[in-house]
Amino acid sequence: MKIYTKKGDDGTTGLLFGGRVRKDSPAIEANGAVDEAQAALGVARAEAARGAELDELLITLERDLWVLMAELATAPDNRAKLTPGASLVTAEMVEALEDRIDDINERFTMPEEFVVPGQNPTAAQLDVARTVVRRAERLALAAAPADSQVVPYLNRLSDLLWTMARWQEGESLPSRSPNPKE
C-alpha cells in the first residue's frame, strides 16, 4: 500500500464516514492543531522513562486525541455514526482529566503566581504542548457542534498539561513582579 493517494492534490481531504472538505475548513484547521498537540505530547513522552507514570499518562492522552480528531473529522450529518469514547469525546473523558488534575495537584503546592517555563526539558515540552492545545481549543470553537465535548476536553487538557509541567518541575521559578518596588 502506498502512503500517497493523490486525492488531496485538489486541496480537499476525506472525512470519516465519507465526504470531502477543503483542507482549510474550520474542522480540518482544528484537527491539524490537535495533530500538532498530539505530536508535542509525543516529544514530551520521549523525555519520560518507559513505563513510568508520566509515560503512561501521556500515552492515554495521545490516544484520547485520536478520538477527538475522529469527531472533528466527521461531517455533521454523520455524527450519529460516532462511538462514544472511540470516535466521540464523552463527558466521562472530560471528568477523567479533572480527576487527573486533582490527583496531581494534591502532590505538591501549586505556584500562586505566573511561572517561567523551562525548568527542565520535560516541563518545557509539556508547556509547549499546552500552548498547542490552547490553539486547538480556539480553532475547535468554529468546528465542534454546540453539544460536543471537544472544547471542554481541550480546555481541561490544557489545564492538565499546565499541572503536569509544574509537577515535573518539582519547584517552579516564579516570574518577577512587574512592579520594581516589590
C-alpha positions as CSV (number, residue, x, y, z in Angstrom):
1,M,0.0,0.0,0.0
2,K,1.4,3.4,-1.0
3,I,1.3,6.2,1.5
4,Y,0.2,8.7,-1.1
5,T,-3.2,8.7,-2.8
6,K,-3.1,11.9,-4.7
7,K,-6.7,12.5,-3.7
8,G,-5.7,15.6,-1.7
9,D,-4.0,17.3,-4.6
10,D,-7.1,19.3,-5.3
11,G,-6.9,20.9,-1.8
12,T,-9.5,18.6,-0.2
13,T,-9.4,15.9,2.4
14,G,-11.6,13.0,3.2
15,L,-13.8,12.8,6.2
16,L,-14.6,9.9,8.5
17,F,-17.7,8.1,7.1
18,G,-17.4,9.8,3.8
19,G,-17.4,13.2,2.3
20,R,-14.6,15.7,1.4
21,V,-13.9,19.2,2.6
22,R,-11.3,21.8,1.8
23,K,-8.1,21.4,3.8
24,D,-8.6,24.9,5.2
25,S,-12.0,24.3,6.6
26,P,-12.5,25.0,10.3
27,A,-12.8,21.3,11.2
28,I,-9.5,20.5,9.4
29,E,-7.7,23.5,10.8
30,A,-8.8,22.4,14.3
31,N,-7.8,18.8,13.5
32,G,-4.4,19.9,12.4
33,A,-3.8,21.8,15.6
34,V,-4.9,18.7,17.6
35,D,-2.5,16.6,15.5
36,E,0.3,19.0,16.4
37,A,-0.7,18.8,20.1
38,Q,-0.5,15.0,19.9
39,A,3.0,15.2,18.4
40,A,4.0,17.7,21.1
41,L,2.8,15.2,23.7
42,G,4.9,12.6,22.0
43,V,8.0,14.8,22.3
44,A,7.3,15.2,26.0
45,R,6.8,11.5,26.3
46,A,10.2,11.0,24.7
47,E,11.7,12.6,27.8
48,A,9.8,10.2,30.2
49,A,11.1,6.8,31.3
50,R,9.3,4.0,29.6
51,G,6.6,2.6,31.8
52,A,6.8,5.5,34.2
53,E,3.6,7.2,35.3
54,L,4.3,10.2,33.0
55,D,4.8,7.9,30.1
56,E,1.6,6.0,30.7
57,L,-0.4,9.2,31.2
58,L,0.9,10.8,28.0
59,I,0.1,7.6,26.0
60,T,-3.5,7.8,27.3
61,L,-3.8,11.5,26.4
62,E,-2.4,10.8,22.9
63,R,-4.9,8.1,22.4
64,D,-7.7,10.4,23.6
65,L,-6.7,12.9,20.9
66,W,-7.3,10.2,18.2
67,V,-10.9,10.1,19.5
68,L,-11.1,13.9,19.4
69,M,-9.7,14.0,15.9
70,A,-12.2,11.4,14.7
71,E,-15.0,13.6,16.0
72,L,-13.7,16.7,14.3
73,A,-13.2,14.8,11.0
74,T,-16.8,13.7,10.8
75,A,-19.4,15.7,8.9
76,P,-22.4,16.8,11.0
77,D,-24.8,14.5,9.2
78,N,-22.7,11.5,10.1
79,R,-22.3,12.3,13.9
80,A,-24.8,9.6,14.8
81,K,-22.3,7.0,13.5
82,L,-19.7,8.0,16.1
83,T,-19.0,5.7,19.0
84,P,-18.7,7.3,22.5
85,G,-15.1,7.0,23.7
86,A,-13.8,5.6,20.4
87,S,-14.7,8.3,17.9
88,L,-16.8,10.7,20.1
89,V,-15.5,12.6,23.1
90,T,-17.6,12.0,26.2
91,A,-18.3,13.9,29.4
92,E,-16.6,11.0,31.2
93,M,-13.4,11.7,29.2
94,V,-13.5,15.3,30.4
95,E,-14.2,14.2,34.0
96,A,-11.2,11.8,33.8
97,L,-9.0,14.8,33.0
98,E,-10.4,16.6,36.0
99,D,-9.6,13.6,38.2
100,R,-6.0,13.6,36.9
101,I,-5.6,17.3,37.6
102,D,-6.9,16.8,41.2
103,D,-4.7,13.8,41.8
104,I,-1.5,15.5,40.6
105,N,-2.4,18.8,42.3
106,E,-2.5,17.0,45.6
107,R,1.1,16.0,45.3
108,F,2.7,19.5,45.6
109,T,1.9,23.1,46.4
110,M,0.9,24.8,43.2
111,P,2.6,28.1,42.4
112,E,0.4,31.2,43.3
113,E,1.9,33.3,40.5
114,F,2.9,33.1,36.9
115,V,5.9,30.8,36.4
116,V,8.8,30.9,34.0
117,P,8.7,27.8,31.7
118,G,11.8,25.8,31.1
119,Q,12.9,24.4,34.5
120,N,13.7,21.1,32.7
121,P,13.2,19.6,29.3
122,T,10.1,17.6,30.2
123,A,8.3,20.5,31.8
124,A,9.2,22.7,28.9
125,Q,7.8,20.2,26.4
126,L,4.6,19.9,28.4
127,D,4.3,23.7,28.4
128,V,4.8,23.7,24.6
129,A,2.1,21.0,24.3
130,R,-0.2,23.1,26.5
131,T,0.1,26.1,24.1
132,V,-0.7,24.0,21.1
133,V,-3.7,22.5,22.9
134,R,-4.9,26.1,23.6
135,R,-4.7,26.9,19.9
136,A,-6.6,23.7,19.1
137,E,-9.2,24.8,21.5
138,R,-9.6,28.2,19.9
139,L,-9.9,26.6,16.5
140,A,-12.3,23.9,17.6
141,L,-14.8,26.6,18.7
142,A,-15.6,27.1,15.0
143,A,-15.7,23.4,14.2
144,A,-17.3,21.5,17.0
145,P,-21.1,21.4,17.4
146,A,-22.6,23.0,20.5
147,D,-23.3,19.7,22.2
148,S,-19.8,18.4,21.6
149,Q,-17.3,17.7,24.4
150,V,-14.4,18.6,22.2
151,V,-13.9,22.1,23.5
152,P,-14.3,21.2,27.2
153,Y,-11.9,18.3,26.7
154,L,-9.3,20.6,25.2
155,N,-9.8,23.2,27.9
156,R,-9.2,20.6,30.6
157,L,-6.3,19.1,28.8
158,S,-4.5,22.4,28.7
159,D,-5.1,22.7,32.5
160,L,-3.8,19.2,33.0
161,L,-0.7,19.9,30.9
162,W,0.0,23.0,33.0
163,T,-0.4,21.0,36.2
164,M,1.8,18.2,34.8
165,A,4.5,20.7,33.8
166,R,4.6,22.1,37.3
167,W,4.7,18.6,38.8
168,Q,7.6,17.7,36.5
169,E,9.5,20.9,37.5
170,G,9.3,19.9,41.2
171,E,9.8,23.6,42.0
172,S,8.7,26.4,39.7
173,L,10.7,29.5,39.1
174,P,8.3,32.4,39.8
175,S,8.1,35.3,37.5
176,R,9.4,38.7,38.7
177,S,6.9,41.2,39.7
178,P,6.4,43.9,37.1
179,N,6.5,46.4,40.0
180,P,10.2,47.0,40.8
181,K,9.3,48.2,44.3
182,E,8.0,44.7,45.3
